[in-house]
Amino acid sequence: MGLLSIVPLPYRILAMALIAAALYGLGWFKGNEHGTAKLTEYIGNQVKEGVRIVTKQGQVTEKVIVKYRDVAGKTEFIVQQVEKEIVKYAESNPGYCLDARWGLLHDASATNAVPDAAGAVDGTRVSSTYSP
């Protein structure tokens, strides 16, 4: 006679079910623990990568701002030089600085019309009917 023959069948089935449930619960607990550890590791890696990206973008932004300041300074200097030249040219050439053909093209574009191809090249300005 063995030990199993002493325990009635319903109790044996109940013991097997309890052992199976305990093993299932242990597997679920360990699996959840492992999944949580992997999730925590993944989140940590994402934070590290995010910090690296933000740092890199900050460096690029800083370089762009420095380049913009340099370009803006050079552009401002060039604009000042051009303005000086324009003022100098306008003072040395009083009256109209632009030729009549330019005026004709400007007036035609202001009225959204195509200038007449047979018009005089150096003719007088055509009065514009354009009013803003």
N, CA, C and O atoms as CSV, one atom per row, in Angstrom:
chain,resi,resn,atom,element,x,y,z
A,1,MET,N,N,0.830,-1.179,0.000
A,1,MET,CA,C,0.000,0.000,0.000
A,1,MET,C,C,0.873,1.241,0.000
A,1,MET,O,O,1.794,1.411,0.799
A,2,GLY,N,N,0.528,2.079,-0.933
A,2,GLY,CA,C,1.303,3.299,-1.016
A,2,GLY,C,C,0.548,4.465,-0.396
A,2,GLY,O,O,-0.597,4.344,0.041
A,3,LEU,N,N,1.205,5.544,-0.376
A,3,LEU,CA,C,0.620,6.751,0.210
A,3,LEU,C,C,-0.558,7.258,-0.620
A,3,LEU,O,O,-1.503,7.826,-0.073
A,4,LEU,N,N,-0.506,7.059,-1.916
A,4,LEU,CA,C,-1.590,7.548,-2.762
A,4,LEU,C,C,-2.865,6.722,-2.587
A,4,LEU,O,O,-3.969,7.223,-2.801
A,5,SER,N,N,-2.712,5.489,-2.209
A,5,SER,CA,C,-3.908,4.682,-2.024
A,5,SER,C,C,-4.648,5.042,-0.740
A,5,SER,O,O,-5.837,4.753,-0.609
A,6,ILE,N,N,-3.965,5.659,0.192
A,6,ILE,CA,C,-4.604,6.071,1.439
A,6,ILE,C,C,-5.460,7.315,1.211
A,6,ILE,O,O,-6.532,7.430,1.806
A,7,VAL,N,N,-5.005,8.281,0.337
A,7,VAL,CA,C,-5.727,9.538,0.094
A,7,VAL,C,C,-6.830,9.259,-0.922
A,7,VAL,O,O,-6.570,8.696,-1.986
A,8,PRO,N,N,-8.057,9.651,-0.595
A,8,PRO,CA,C,-9.152,9.408,-1.525
A,8,PRO,C,C,-8.954,10.195,-2.836
A,8,PRO,O,O,-8.247,11.202,-2.843
A,9,LEU,N,N,-9.563,9.752,-3.925
A,9,LEU,CA,C,-9.397,10.309,-5.266
A,9,LEU,C,C,-9.786,11.794,-5.352
A,9,LEU,O,O,-9.041,12.560,-5.962
A,10,PRO,N,N,-10.887,12.232,-4.786
A,10,PRO,CA,C,-11.216,13.670,-4.902
A,10,PRO,C,C,-10.151,14.574,-4.272
A,10,PRO,O,O,-9.881,15.666,-4.773
A,11,TYR,N,N,-9.555,14.115,-3.183
A,11,TYR,CA,C,-8.509,14.927,-2.551
A,11,TYR,C,C,-7.222,14.939,-3.381
A,11,TYR,O,O,-6.499,15.935,-3.417
A,12,ARG,N,N,-6.960,13.840,-4.030
A,12,ARG,CA,C,-5.798,13.796,-4.927
A,12,ARG,C,C,-5.980,14.766,-6.094
A,12,ARG,O,O,-5.060,15.497,-6.461
A,13,ILE,N,N,-7.186,14.757,-6.669
A,13,ILE,CA,C,-7.472,15.683,-7.784
A,13,ILE,C,C,-7.362,17.127,-7.305
A,13,ILE,O,O,-6.809,17.984,-7.995
A,14,LEU,N,N,-7.897,17.380,-6.115
A,14,LEU,CA,C,-7.814,18.737,-5.550
A,14,LEU,C,C,-6.369,19.136,-5.306
A,14,LEU,O,O,-6.006,20.282,-5.567
A,15,ALA,N,N,-5.539,18.237,-4.817
A,15,ALA,CA,C,-4.120,18.530,-4.568
A,15,ALA,C,C,-3.402,18.808,-5.881
A,15,ALA,O,O,-2.587,19.728,-5.957
A,16,MET,N,N,-3.696,18.019,-6.926
A,16,MET,CA,C,-3.079,18.248,-8.230
A,16,MET,C,C,-3.502,19.601,-8.791
A,16,MET,O,O,-2.678,20.318,-9.360
A,17,ALA,N,N,-4.757,19.953,-8.640
A,17,ALA,CA,C,-5.250,21.250,-9.129
A,17,ALA,C,C,-4.583,22.396,-8.376
A,17,ALA,O,O,-4.231,23.414,-8.972
A,18,LEU,N,N,-4.409,22.228,-7.056
A,18,LEU,CA,C,-3.740,23.267,-6.257
A,18,LEU,C,C,-2.273,23.405,-6.664
A,18,LEU,O,O,-1.757,24.520,-6.737
A,19,ILE,N,N,-1.606,22.300,-6.926
A,19,ILE,CA,C,-0.207,22.344,-7.362
A,19,ILE,C,C,-0.120,23.005,-8.736
A,19,ILE,O,O,0.775,23.815,-8.975
A,20,ALA,N,N,-1.041,22.669,-9.639
A,20,ALA,CA,C,-1.044,23.274,-10.983
A,20,ALA,C,C,-1.307,24.779,-10.880
A,20,ALA,O,O,-0.667,25.577,-11.565
A,21,ALA,N,N,-2.258,25.158,-10.014
A,21,ALA,CA,C,-2.569,26.584,-9.842
A,21,ALA,C,C,-1.371,27.321,-9.248
A,21,ALA,O,O,-1.086,28.455,-9.632
A,22,ALA,N,N,-0.666,26.676,-8.307
A,22,ALA,CA,C,0.511,27.304,-7.702
A,22,ALA,C,C,1.611,27.482,-8.735
A,22,ALA,O,O,2.258,28.528,-8.788
A,23,LEU,N,N,1.822,26.458,-9.558
A,23,LEU,CA,C,2.834,26.585,-10.618
A,23,LEU,C,C,2.447,27.667,-11.633
A,23,LEU,O,O,3.296,28.440,-12.076
A,24,TYR,N,N,1.166,27.715,-11.996
A,24,TYR,CA,C,0.690,28.738,-12.925
A,24,TYR,C,C,0.894,30.135,-12.319
A,24,TYR,O,O,1.373,31.042,-12.999
A,25,GLY,N,N,0.535,30.303,-11.055
A,25,GLY,CA,C,0.696,31.597,-10.377
A,25,GLY,C,C,2.157,32.006,-10.280
A,25,GLY,O,O,2.495,33.174,-10.469
A,26,LEU,N,N,3.023,31.040,-9.984
A,26,LEU,CA,C,4.455,31.320,-9.909
A,26,LEU,C,C,4.987,31.744,-11.277
A,26,LEU,O,O,5.772,32.688,-11.370
A,27,GLY,N,N,4.564,31.052,-12.340
A,27,GLY,CA,C,4.985,31.428,-13.696
A,27,GLY,C,C,4.475,32.808,-14.087
A,27,GLY,O,O,5.202,33.598,-14.691
A,28,TRP,N,N,3.240,33.092,-13.745
A,28,TRP,CA,C,2.672,34.406,-14.049
A,28,TRP,C,C,3.428,35.501,-13.297
A,28,TRP,O,O,3.748,36.540,-13.875
A,29,PHE,N,N,3.714,35.276,-12.018
A,29,PHE,CA,C,4.415,36.266,-11.207
A,29,PHE,C,C,5.818,36.527,-11.758
A,29,PHE,O,O,6.223,37.680,-11.906
A,30,LYS,N,N,6.560,35.457,-12.063
A,30,LYS,CA,C,7.923,35.616,-12.587
A,30,LYS,C,C,7.896,36.259,-13.984
A,30,LYS,O,O,8.756,37.080,-14.301
A,31,GLY,N,N,6.932,35.896,-14.800
A,31,GLY,CA,C,6.810,36.496,-16.134
A,31,GLY,C,C,6.504,37.983,-16.051
A,31,GLY,O,O,7.059,38.784,-16.802
A,32,ASN,N,N,5.615,38.345,-15.128
A,32,ASN,CA,C,5.283,39.750,-14.935
A,32,ASN,C,C,6.495,40.524,-14.429
A,32,ASN,O,O,6.746,41.652,-14.854
A,33,GLU,N,N,7.239,39.909,-13.520
A,33,GLU,CA,C,8.448,40.539,-12.990
A,33,GLU,C,C,9.469,40.767,-14.109
A,33,GLU,O,O,10.083,41.831,-14.195
A,34,HIS,N,N,9.640,39.757,-14.959
A,34,HIS,CA,C,10.568,39.868,-16.089
A,34,HIS,C,C,10.091,40.953,-17.072
A,34,HIS,O,O,10.896,41.764,-17.530
A,35,GLY,N,N,8.796,40.972,-17.396
A,35,GLY,CA,C,8.245,41.984,-18.314
A,35,GLY,C,C,8.394,43.394,-17.757
A,35,GLY,O,O,8.709,44.323,-18.500
A,36,THR,N,N,8.172,43.559,-16.474
A,36,THR,CA,C,8.321,44.874,-15.849
A,36,THR,C,C,9.776,45.331,-15.898
A,36,THR,O,O,10.058,46.505,-16.138
A,37,ALA,N,N,10.703,44.385,-15.665
A,37,ALA,CA,C,12.135,44.737,-15.734
A,37,ALA,C,C,12.509,45.154,-17.154
A,37,ALA,O,O,13.246,46.123,-17.335
A,38,LYS,N,N,12.009,44.431,-18.168
A,38,LYS,CA,C,12.289,44.793,-19.564
A,38,LYS,C,C,11.685,46.152,-19.900
A,38,LYS,O,O,12.316,46.961,-20.580
A,39,LEU,N,N,10.462,46.408,-19.426
A,39,LEU,CA,C,9.816,47.694,-19.678
A,39,LEU,C,C,10.603,48.834,-19.036
A,39,LEU,O,O,10.795,49.882,-19.652
A,40,THR,N,N,11.051,48.635,-17.820
A,40,THR,CA,C,11.849,49.654,-17.132
A,40,THR,C,C,13.153,49.903,-17.876
A,40,THR,O,O,13.578,51.050,-18.015
A,41,GLU,N,N,13.790,48.842,-18.353
A,41,GLU,CA,C,15.028,48.990,-19.123
A,41,GLU,C,C,14.761,49.744,-20.429
A,41,GLU,O,O,15.548,50.608,-20.817
A,42,TYR,N,N,13.669,49.425,-21.101
A,42,TYR,CA,C,13.309,50.099,-22.352
A,42,TYR,C,C,13.054,51.588,-22.123
A,42,TYR,O,O,13.521,52.427,-22.893
A,43,ILE,N,N,12.313,51.910,-21.065
A,43,ILE,CA,C,12.031,53.319,-20.746
A,43,ILE,C,C,13.323,54.055,-20.430
A,43,ILE,O,O,13.508,55.198,-20.849
A,44,GLY,N,N,14.219,53.404,-19.691
A,44,GLY,CA,C,15.525,54.017,-19.383
A,44,GLY,C,C,16.321,54.299,-20.643
A,44,GLY,O,O,16.930,55.362,-20.768
A,45,ASN,N,N,16.323,53.353,-21.583
A,45,ASN,CA,C,17.029,53.561,-22.854
A,45,ASN,C,C,16.401,54.696,-23.658
A,45,ASN,O,O,17.108,55.482,-24.287
A,46,GLN,N,N,15.086,54.778,-23.634
A,46,GLN,CA,C,14.399,55.855,-24.353
A,46,GLN,C,C,14.739,57.226,-23.748
A,46,GLN,O,O,14.921,58.207,-24.469
A,47,VAL,N,N,14.819,57.270,-22.432
A,47,VAL,CA,C,15.183,58.539,-21.772
A,47,VAL,C,C,16.607,58.933,-22.153
A,47,VAL,O,O,16.874,60.099,-22.445
A,48,LYS,N,N,17.518,57.968,-22.150
A,48,LYS,CA,C,18.905,58.264,-22.534
A,48,LYS,C,C,18.962,58.772,-23.967
A,48,LYS,O,O,19.645,59.755,-24.254
A,49,GLU,N,N,18.248,58.103,-24.864
A,49,GLU,CA,C,18.235,58.503,-26.275
A,49,GLU,C,C,17.598,59.884,-26.438
A,49,GLU,O,O,18.059,60.701,-27.235
A,50,GLY,N,N,16.540,60.131,-25.677
A,50,GLY,CA,C,15.896,61.442,-25.728
A,50,GLY,C,C,16.834,62.555,-25.277
A,50,GLY,O,O,16.880,63.621,-25.891
A,51,VAL,N,N,17.573,62.308,-24.216
A,51,VAL,CA,C,18.544,63.300,-23.734
A,51,VAL,C,C,19.629,63.529,-24.778
A,51,VAL,O,O,20.042,64.666,-25.008
A,52,ARG,N,N,20.096,62.447,-25.415
A,52,ARG,CA,C,21.122,62.585,-26.454
A,52,ARG,C,C,20.593,63.405,-27.628
A,52,ARG,O,O,21.296,64.272,-28.146
A,53,ILE,N,N,19.361,63.137,-28.047
A,53,ILE,CA,C,18.779,63.867,-29.178
A,53,ILE,C,C,18.586,65.333,-28.833
A,53,ILE,O,O,18.918,66.208,-29.633
A,54,VAL,N,N,18.050,65.609,-27.646
A,54,VAL,CA,C,17.827,67.005,-27.250
A,54,VAL,C,C,19.155,67.749,-27.156
A,54,VAL,O,O,19.245,68.910,-27.554
A,55,THR,N,N,20.178,67.091,-26.637
A,55,THR,CA,C,21.500,67.719,-26.561
A,55,THR,C,C,22.035,68.012,-27.949
A,55,THR,O,O,22.559,69.098,-28.197
A,56,LYS,N,N,21.909,67.054,-28.857
A,56,LYS,CA,C,22.391,67.232,-30.229
A,56,LYS,C,C,21.616,68.357,-30.918
A,56,LYS,O,O,22.212,69.183,-31.610
A,57,GLN,N,N,20.295,68.396,-30.736
A,57,GLN,CA,C,19.493,69.461,-31.337
A,57,GLN,C,C,19.860,70.816,-30.746
A,57,GLN,O,O,19.870,71.826,-31.449
A,58,GLY,N,N,20.161,70.832,-29.457
A,58,GLY,CA,C,20.587,72.080,-28.830
A,58,GLY,C,C,21.894,72.581,-29.423
A,58,GLY,O,O,22.066,73.779,-29.644
A,59,GLN,N,N,22.816,71.658,-29.680
A,59,GLN,CA,C,24.089,72.052,-30.297
A,59,GLN,C,C,23.861,72.577,-31.703
A,59,GLN,O,O,24.464,73.576,-32.096
A,60,VAL,N,N,22.991,71.913,-32.472
A,60,VAL,CA,C,22.701,72.368,-33.832
A,60,VAL,C,C,22.025,73.730,-33.796
A,60,VAL,O,O,22.355,74.609,-34.593
A,61,THR,N,N,21.080,73.913,-32.878
A,61,THR,CA,C,20.385,75.196,-32.757
A,61,THR,C,C,21.368,76.295,-32.410
A,61,THR,O,O,21.288,77.400,-32.946
A,62,GLU,N,N,22.299,75.993,-31.511
A,62,GLU,CA,C,23.308,76.985,-31.124
A,62,GLU,C,C,24.167,77.363,-32.331
A,62,GLU,O,O,24.464,78.540,-32.538
A,63,LYS,N,N,24.569,76.368,-33.129
A,63,LYS,CA,C,25.370,76.649,-34.322
A,63,LYS,C,C,24.585,77.503,-35.309
A,63,LYS,O,O,25.133,78.428,-35.907
A,64,VAL,N,N,23.303,77.195,-35.480
A,64,VAL,CA,C,22.473,77.958,-36.418
A,64,VAL,C,C,22.328,79.393,-35.949
A,64,VAL,O,O,22.401,80.322,-36.754
A,65,ILE,N,N,22.123,79.581,-34.652
A,65,ILE,CA,C,21.977,80.940,-34.121
A,65,ILE,C,C,23.266,81.727,-34.316
A,65,ILE,O,O,23.232,82.894,-34.705
A,66,VAL,N,N,24.398,81.091,-34.045
A,66,VAL,CA,C,25.679,81.775,-34.236
A,66,VAL,C,C,25.874,82.126,-35.708
A,66,VAL,O,O,26.294,83.238,-36.028
A,67,LYS,N,N,25.569,81.177,-36.616
A,67,LYS,CA,C,25.703,81.455,-38.047
A,67,LYS,C,C,24.740,82.567,-38.459
A,67,LYS,O,O,25.098,83.436,-39.254
A,68,TYR,N,N,23.519,82.540,-37.919
A,68,TYR,CA,C,22.537,83.578,-38.260
A,68,TYR,C,C,23.037,84.947,-37.804
A,68,TYR,O,O,22.914,85.936,-38.526
A,69,ARG,N,N,23.598,84.990,-36.605
A,69,ARG,CA,C,24.123,86.279,-36.124
A,69,ARG,C,C,25.233,86.784,-37.037
A,69,ARG,O,O,25.278,87.967,-37.374
A,70,ASP,N,N,26.131,85.881,-37.436
A,70,ASP,CA,C,27.224,86.266,-38.336
A,70,ASP,C,C,26.677,86.744,-39.678
A,70,ASP,O,O,27.100,87.777,-40.196
A,71,VAL,N,N,25.735,85.987,-40.236
A,71,VAL,CA,C,25.154,86.356,-41.533
A,71,VAL,C,C,24.366,87.651,-41.410
A,71,VAL,O,O,24.433,88.506,-42.293
A,72,ALA,N,N,23.619,87.801,-40.318
A,72,ALA,CA,C,22.841,89.023,-40.130
A,72,ALA,C,C,23.771,90.233,-40.027
A,72,ALA,O,O,23.475,91.294,-40.576
A,73,GLY,N,N,24.880,90.075,-39.331
A,73,GLY,CA,C,25.841,91.179,-39.216
A,73,GLY,C,C,26.438,91.534,-40.562
A,73,GLY,O,O,26.549,92.712,-40.900
A,74,LYS,N,N,26.830,90.513,-41.347
A,74,LYS,CA,C,27.397,90.769,-42.673
A,74,LYS,C,C,26.346,91.391,-43.586
A,74,LYS,O,O,26.643,92.310,-44.350
A,75,THR,N,N,25.115,90.886,-43.503
A,75,THR,CA,C,24.040,91.416,-44.337
A,75,THR,C,C,23.761,92.872,-43.988
A,75,THR,O,O,23.562,93.703,-44.874
A,76,GLU,N,N,23.748,93.173,-42.711
A,76,GLU,CA,C,23.501,94.558,-42.284
A,76,GLU,C,C,24.600,95.476,-42.823
A,76,GLU,O,O,24.319,96.587,-43.272
A,77,PHE,N,N,25.840,95.014,-42.780
A,77,PHE,CA,C,26.952,95.804,-43.296
A,77,PHE,C,C,26.789,96.031,-44.797
A,77,PHE,O,O,26.989,97.144,-45.285
A,78,ILE,N,N,26.421,94.968,-45.532
A,78,ILE,CA,C,26.239,95.092,-46.986
A,78,ILE,C,C,25.080,96.033,-47.296
A,78,ILE,O,O,25.179,96.851,-48.210
A,79,VAL,N,N,23.995,95.927,-46.554
A,79,VAL,CA,C,22.836,96.800,-46.777
A,79,VAL,C,C,23.232,98.259,-46.550
A,79,VAL,O,O,22.836,99.139,-47.314
A,80,GLN,N,N,24.001,98.507,-45.515
A,80,GLN,CA,C,24.437,99.882,-45.250
A,80,GLN,C,C,25.307,100.394,-46.398
A,80,GLN,O,O,25.174,101.542,-46.821
A,81,GLN,N,N,26.196,99.534,-46.897
A,81,GLN,CA,C,27.054,99.946,-48.015
A,81,GLN,C,C,26.218,100.235,-49.263
A,81,GLN,O,O,26.458,101.224,-49.955
A,82,VAL,N,N,25.246,99.380,-49.551
A,82,VAL,CA,C,24.394,99.585,-50.730
A,82,VAL,C,C,23.578,100.861,-50.570
A,82,VAL,O,O,23.437,101.629,-51.521
A,83,GLU,N,N,23.044,101.094,-49.386
A,83,GLU,CA,C,22.274,102.317,-49.157
A,83,GLU,C,C,23.143,103.550,-49.382
A,83,GLU,O,O,22.688,104.534,-49.965
A,84,LYS,N,N,24.391,103.498,-48.921
A,84,LYS,CA,C,25.291,104.639,-49.141
A,84,LYS,C,C,25.510,104.865,-50.631
A,84,LYS,O,O,25.503,106.004,-51.098
A,85,GLU,N,N,25.707,103.771,-51.384
A,85,GLU,CA,C,25.932,103.898,-52.823
A,85,GLU,C,C,24.684,104.429,-53.530
A,85,GLU,O,O,24.784,105.257,-54.436
A,86,ILE,N,N,23.522,103.956,-53.118
A,86,ILE,CA,C,22.277,104.432,-53.732
A,86,ILE,C,C,22.090,105.912,-53.483
A,86,ILE,O,O,21.747,106.660,-54.398
A,87,VAL,N,N,22.312,106.340,-52.256
A,87,VAL,CA,C,22.167,107.766,-51.934
A,87,VAL,C,C,23.173,108.582,-52.733
A,87,VAL,O,O,22.840,109.640,-53.267
A,88,LYS,N,N,24.401,108.090,-52.815
A,88,LYS,CA,C,25.435,108.791,-53.576
A,88,LYS,C,C,25.038,108.902,-55.056
A,88,LYS,O,O,25.217,109.956,-55.666
A,89,TYR,N,N,24.497,107.811,-55.635
A,89,TYR,CA,C,24.108,107.801,-57.045
A,89,TYR,C,C,22.908,108.712,-57.279
A,89,TYR,O,O,22.861,109.451,-58.262
A,90,ALA,N,N,21.936,108.651,-56.361
A,90,ALA,CA,C,20.738,109.476,-56.527
A,90,ALA,C,C,21.080,110.958,-56.412
A,90,ALA,O,O,20.495,111.779,-57.118
A,91,GLU,N,N,22.009,111.307,-55.546
A,91,GLU,CA,C,22.392,112.709,-55.403
A,91,GLU,C,C,23.183,113.196,-56.620
A,91,GLU,O,O,23.080,114.360,-57.004
A,92,SER,N,N,23.964,112.311,-57.217
A,92,SER,CA,C,24.755,112.727,-58.374
A,92,SER,C,C,23.923,112.733,-59.662
A,92,SER,O,O,24.330,113.355,-60.643
A,93,ASN,N,N,22.777,112.060,-59.680
A,93,ASN,CA,C,21.899,112.025,-60.855
A,93,ASN,C,C,20.505,112.495,-60.468
A,93,ASN,O,O,19.615,111.669,-60.263
A,94,PRO,N,N,20.298,113.783,-60.365
A,94,PRO,CA,C,18.972,114.256,-59.967
A,94,PRO,C,C,17.952,113.971,-61.074
A,94,PRO,O,O,18.313,113.825,-62.241
A,95,GLY,N,N,16.701,113.897,-60.698
A,95,GLY,CA,C,15.654,113.606,-61.671
A,95,GLY,C,C,15.358,112.125,-61.677
A,95,GLY,O,O,15.536,111.432,-60.675
A,96,TYR,N,N,14.905,111.650,-62.823
A,96,TYR,CA,C,14.571,110.236,-62.932
A,96,TYR,C,C,15.838,109.395,-63.064
A,96,TYR,O,O,16.694,109.672,-63.904
A,97,CYS,N,N,15.945,108.392,-62.247
A,97,CYS,CA,C,17.088,107.485,-62.329
A,97,CYS,C,C,16.788,106.324,-63.271
A,97,CYS,O,O,17.709,105.642,-63.721
A,98,LEU,N,N,15.526,106.093,-63.573
A,98,LEU,CA,C,15.133,104.973,-64.412
A,98,LEU,C,C,14.721,105.490,-65.780
A,98,LEU,O,O,14.203,106.599,-65.906
A,99,ASP,N,N,14.958,104.676,-66.804
A,99,ASP,CA,C,14.638,105.116,-68.158
A,99,ASP,C,C,13.139,104.994,-68.442
A,99,ASP,O,O,12.389,104.438,-67.640
A,100,ALA,N,N,12.722,105.511,-69.574
A,100,ALA,CA,C,11.303,105.550,-69.918
A,100,ALA,C,C,10.742,104.158,-70.144
A,100,ALA,O,O,9.580,103.906,-69.825
A,101,ARG,N,N,11.537,103.255,-70.684
A,101,ARG,CA,C,11.061,101.888,-70.929
A,101,ARG,C,C,10.701,101.204,-69.607
A,101,ARG,O,O,9.714,100.473,-69.529
A,102,TRP,N,N,11.503,101.446,-68.579
A,102,TRP,CA,C,11.189,100.877,-67.271
A,102,TRP,C,C,9.859,101.417,-66.773
A,102,TRP,O,O,9.041,100.664,-66.244
A,103,GLY,N,N,9.640,102.693,-66.934
A,103,GLY,CA,C,8.370,103.298,-66.521
A,103,GLY,C,C,7.202,102.713,-67.284
A,103,GLY,O,O,6.136,102.491,-66.710
A,104,LEU,N,N,7.386,102.457,-68.579
A,104,LEU,CA,C,6.332,101.873,-69.394
A,104,LEU,C,C,6.013,100.449,-68.907
A,104,LEU,O,O,4.845,100.084,-68.774
A,105,LEU,N,N,7.043,99.659,-68.648
A,105,LEU,CA,C,6.827,98.308,-68.150
A,105,LEU,C,C,6.178,98.310,-66.763
A,105,LEU,O,O,5.318,97.480,-66.471
A,106,HIS,N,N,6.593,99.233,-65.933
A,106,HIS,CA,C,6.013,99.322,-64.590
A,106,HIS,C,C,4.541,99.680,-64.664
A,106,HIS,O,O,3.716,99.058,-63.994
A,107,ASP,N,N,4.203,100.677,-65.470
A,107,ASP,CA,C,2.810,101.098,-65.584
A,107,ASP,C,C,1.950,99.979,-66.167
A,107,ASP,O,O,0.812,99.781,-65.743
A,108,ALA,N,N,2.493,99.250,-67.137
A,108,ALA,CA,C,1.741,98.149,-67.727
A,108,ALA,C,C,1.525,97.035,-66.701
A,108,ALA,O,O,0.439,96.457,-66.646
A,109,SER,N,N,2.525,96.728,-65.901
A,109,SER,CA,C,2.359,95.673,-64.903
A,109,SER,C,C,1.432,96.117,-63.776
A,109,SER,O,O,0.740,95.289,-63.184
A,110,ALA,N,N,1.411,97.405,-63.475
A,110,ALA,CA,C,0.514,97.901,-62.433
A,110,ALA,C,C,-0.946,97.772,-62.850
A,110,ALA,O,O,-1.820,97.574,-62.006
A,111,THR,N,N,-1.211,97.883,-64.146
A,111,THR,CA,C,-2.587,97.740,-64.635
A,111,THR,C,C,-2.870,96.315,-65.078
A,111,THR,O,O,-3.953,96.034,-65.592
A,112,ASN,N,N,-1.915,95.408,-64.888
A,112,ASN,CA,C,-2.034,94.001,-65.262
A,112,ASN,C,C,-2.292,93.849,-66.753
A,112,ASN,O,O,-3.157,93.080,-67.174
A,113,ALA,N,N,-1.538,94.586,-67.536
A,113,ALA,CA,C,-1.670,94.549,-68.988
A,113,ALA,C,C,-0.312,94.240,-69.604
A,113,ALA,O,O,0.730,94.427,-68.976
A,114,VAL,N,N,-0.343,93.766,-70.841
A,114,VAL,CA,C,0.884,93.505,-71.568
A,114,VAL,C,C,1.222,94.769,-72.351
A,114,VAL,O,O,0.358,95.284,-73.061
A,115,PRO,N,N,2.451,95.291,-72.250
A,115,PRO,CA,C,2.778,96.513,-72.977
A,115,PRO,C,C,2.741,96.277,-74.491
A,115,PRO,O,O,3.006,95.180,-74.981
A,116,ASP,N,N,2.410,97.327,-75.191
A,116,ASP,CA,C,2.330,97.242,-76.643
A,116,ASP,C,C,3.729,97.033,-77.215
A,116,ASP,O,O,4.649,97.786,-76.897
A,117,ALA,N,N,3.891,96.022,-78.050
A,117,ALA,CA,C,5.197,95.717,-78.618
A,117,ALA,C,C,5.653,96.786,-79.599
A,117,ALA,O,O,6.854,96.953,-79.811
A,118,ALA,N,N,4.718,97.511,-80.202
A,118,ALA,CA,C,5.065,98.529,-81.188
A,118,ALA,C,C,5.292,99.888,-80.551
A,118,ALA,O,O,5.457,100.873,-81.271
A,119,GLY,N,N,5.307,99.975,-79.241
A,119,GLY,CA,C,5.477,101.266,-78.570
A,119,GLY,C,C,6.885,101.795,-78.738
A,119,GLY,O,O,7.822,101.044,-79.011
A,120,ALA,N,N,7.015,103.071,-78.574
A,120,ALA,CA,C,8.329,103.708,-78.693
A,120,ALA,C,C,9.198,103.283,-77.522
A,120,ALA,O,O,8.743,103.256,-76.378
A,121,VAL,N,N,10.438,102.955,-77.809
A,121,VAL,CA,C,11.334,102.497,-76.759
A,121,VAL,C,C,11.645,103.626,-75.798
A,121,VAL,O,O,11.615,103.437,-74.581
A,122,ASP,N,N,11.939,104.779,-76.327
A,122,ASP,CA,C,12.279,105.910,-75.478
A,122,ASP,C,C,11.146,106.921,-75.415
A,122,ASP,O,O,11.381,108.113,-75.217
A,123,GLY,N,N,9.947,106.457,-75.580
A,123,GLY,CA,C,8.796,107.374,-75.573
A,123,GLY,C,C,8.480,107.858,-74.188
A,123,GLY,O,O,9.166,107.515,-73.226
A,124,THR,N,N,7.461,108.642,-74.087
A,124,THR,CA,C,7.040,109.178,-72.784
A,124,THR,C,C,6.256,108.125,-72.034
A,124,THR,O,O,5.798,107.140,-72.613
A,125,ARG,N,N,6.114,108.337,-70.787
A,125,ARG,CA,C,5.404,107.393,-69.946
A,125,ARG,C,C,3.919,107.383,-70.289
A,125,ARG,O,O,3.323,108.410,-70.614
A,126,VAL,N,N,3.351,106.194,-70.204
A,126,VAL,CA,C,1.914,106.060,-70.378
A,126,VAL,C,C,1.305,106.257,-69.007
A,126,VAL,O,O,1.744,105.651,-68.029
A,127,SER,N,N,0.296,107.105,-68.936
A,127,SER,CA,C,-0.291,107.364,-67.630
A,127,SER,C,C,-1.021,106.110,-67.155
A,127,SER,O,O,-1.702,105.432,-67.924
A,128,SER,N,N,-0.866,105.837,-65.924
A,128,SER,CA,C,-1.415,104.618,-65.349
A,128,SER,C,C,-2.792,104.887,-64.801
A,128,SER,O,O,-3.035,105.924,-64.185
A,129,THR,N,N,-3.709,103.935,-65.030
A,129,THR,CA,C,-5.038,104.034,-64.449
A,129,THR,C,C,-5.110,103.232,-63.152
A,129,THR,O,O,-6.178,103.100,-62.554
A,130,TYR,N,N,-3.986,102.706,-62.730
A,130,TYR,CA,C,-3.928,101.893,-61.513
A,130,TYR,C,C,-3.999,102.801,-60.301
A,130,TYR,O,O,-3.260,103.780,-60.197
A,131,SER,N,N,-4.892,102.468,-59.390
A,131,SER,CA,C,-4.947,103.213,-58.136
A,131,SER,C,C,-5.098,102.204,-57.013
A,131,SER,O,O,-6.055,101.429,-56.992
A,132,PRO,N,N,-4.174,102.210,-56.097
A,132,PRO,CA,C,-4.214,101.186,-55.021
A,132,PRO,C,C,-5.363,101.370,-54.077
A,132,PRO,O,O,-5.520,100.592,-53.136
